[in-house]
Amino acid sequence: MSTPPIDLDNFARRLIQDALSEATAFYWSRRAEAFEWARPRDDDFSGSVTREELDARADRIASLALACRRAASLAVFQNSALLDDLLAEAA
């Protein structure tokens, strides 16, 4: 039984693409966690800030965390063009 030929260029491209995607997704997921951690909590000292201001701040931070989560989910598509450029320069 013979083994099928391996396209090393395609293999290398997929390997780099997976690494970039995972790294980028991990970065954006960590950013989302940081924003979620920074949201105001009921037991935080708020000084003279009103409840409405705290709620508005919490909403803004939640929106930023959601945007980061969306960026993480799109990492595979965002890195594809970058990878093509990098591989073209290396060739």
N, C-alpha and C positions, 0 to 999 in steps of 0.2 A: 504494500500500500504506500503510495507516494503522498507526501505532504504538499498542500497547495503552496504556490509561491507567495512570499510575503512582500507587500509593497511597503518598503521601509520609509519612504517619504510620507505616505499617508499615515502610517503608524506613528511616526514622529509628530506629525501635525496634530493627530488626535490626542496624543499624550500631552503635548503642550497646551492644546485647547482645554482639555480636562483640568489641568493644573491651574491655568488662568481662571477658568470658570469657578472652580472650588475656592481659590484664594479670594477672588472678587466677591463671591457670594458670602464667604465667611466674614470678610471685612464689613460688608453692608449689614449683615446680621448682627455683628458686634456693635456697630453704630446704633442700630435700632435698640439693642439692649441698653446701651448707655443712655439714650433718650428716654426710654421707659423708666429707667432707674431715676432719672432727673425730674420726673413728674412730681408736682407738689402732692403731699400727703396730708391727710386730715390732722395728724399729730405734729406736723412741722410748725416751727415758729414762723409766723407770717408778718410780724411787725404791724405796720399800718395798712397793709394791702387788704383790699376788700375781698369778699368771697367771689364776687363777679370777676375781679381781676385774676384771682387764683384759678377760677374755672377757665377763663380765657387763656391763661398761660398753659394750663393742663391740656386744653384742646390744641393749642399750637404745637406743643411738644408731642402729643399723640399723632398729629398729622406728620411731623417730621419722622417719627418712628415708623409710621406706615409707609412713607415714601422710601425709607431705607429698606424696609422689607420688600417692597416692590422692586427696588434696584437689585436686591439680592436674587430675586426670582428671575430677573431679566439678564443676569450676568452671562449666561451662555450665549445669548444673542449679541450682547454688546461686545464680547471679546472676539467674535468671529472675524470681523473686519480688521481689528488690530492684529490678530494672528496672521492674517493674509499679508499684511504690510511687513510684519517682522520676518516672515519666512521669505518674502520676495527680496528683502534687503540682504538676508543671509545667503541667498543663492548666488 
